Amino acid sequence: MGIFGSIMDKIFHHPATATPAPDSAQTSEPAQPTAPARPAAADAAPTSVDVGAVLSEMASMKDGGGGNYQTSIVDLLKLLDLDSSLTARKELANELSVHVGEDGSAEQNIALHKAVMQKLADNGGVVPDSMRG
């Protein structure tokens, strides 16, 4: 699993995100034919994760509140207990095809954070505009 896969795993499989799945299974039984809009939303629940809420909850459990994870790739990786070293960020940049600025530069780190948030959104994450950069 690559670094982005680890990021997704930490966010999408956080204990707070596990609770919507049983609810959606219960509501999708006979309600499907009578209310098509509701089951569609319920079906989306297991794959749709409120990234902002999950990260905020994780930050509340960390000393220092998780730093500036909303805009900093380094702080985001630290919040998720992942390697935030330059080597790890280079690997993540290659994984996400982010080739902006020098390795480890503020420009690259900002681009990496934006790319991670976009990729989370592409994979069903609900990412607040404030975290998209």
N, C-alpha and C positions, 0 to 999 in steps of 0.2 A: 504494500500500500504506500502510495506517495504521501508527501506532506499535505497536499490539499485533501486527500482522502482521510488523513488523520484529523484534519480540521473539521471536515464534514462529520466524521464519526463522533467527535467530541461534542459538537453542537446538536446534531440531529438525533443522537442517542443519549442525550442528557436526561436524567430522571424526570425533569419537568416536562419533557416532550413526550414521554411514554404514556401519560394519562389520556390524551385525546383518542388514542387508538381504540381502547375498549368501548368508549362512548360511541364511536362511529360504527363499530360492529353491532352494537345494540340497536341503533337507530336505522340501520340499513335493512332490517328484516322486512316486515310487510309495508313499511312506509314508502318503499321505492316506487311502486306503480302509482300511488295516490299523490305523492308530492315529489316530482322529479328534481326540483331545485334543491331541496334539503339533502337527499342522498348524494348528489354531486358534491356539495360542500363537505359532507361527511366523508366521502371517499377521498377528498383532497386533504383532509386533516392529518392522516399519518405521514404524508409526504410534505405537507406545508408546516414549516416550523418558524415561529416568531424568533428570528435570530437576535433581535434587540433585547427581547425579554429574557431569553436564555443566557445571553452574555451578561446582562445586568444582574441576574440572579447569581451567576458564577462569580461576578465581581464583588457582590455583597458578602460572599463567603471568604474572600481573600483579604489578607492584610494589605492595606494600602488601596483597597477598592479596585484593584485590577489596572491601575495606572490609566493611561489614555488609550485604552483598547479601541475606542470608537474611531480613531484616526491613525493610530500607530500600529504597523504590522508587528513590530517587536513586542509591544505591550499585549497585542492580541495573542500572539504565540505564547507569551509567558502566562497569560490568563488561562490558556488551554493546557498549560503544562507541557508544551512542545518546545523543541529546540529552536531558539531564536538567534542562533549564531549566524554570522555572515555566510558560512558554508550552507546552512539550512535555507537561508533566504535566497542564495544563488540557485539552489536546487528548486525551490518553489517558483522562482522567476522563470527557470527553464520549463518547468511543468506547465505554467500558465502562459508561456510565450510572452513574458514581460521583458522587453529589452529597451528600457528607458534609463538614461543616466548611467553613471558608473556604479559598479557593484557596491552596495552598502550606502550609496548616497541618499540624501533626503528625497530626491526626485524619484529614485527607484523604489524606496520604501513606501512613498505615497502611492505610486502606481501599483505596487504589489497589493497594498491594502484595498485599493479600488477594485483590482482584478479579483481578489478573494471575495469581496462583497458581491460583485457581479456574478461570479461563478456560484456562490451560495444561492443567490436569487434565481439563477438559471436552473438550479437543482431543487427548487421548491421552497427555498427559504424566503421568509418575509423580512426584508432588510429595510430598516428605516432610512429615509432620505438623508438624515443627519450622519449616517454611517457610510454613505456611498461616496462621500467626498465632494 
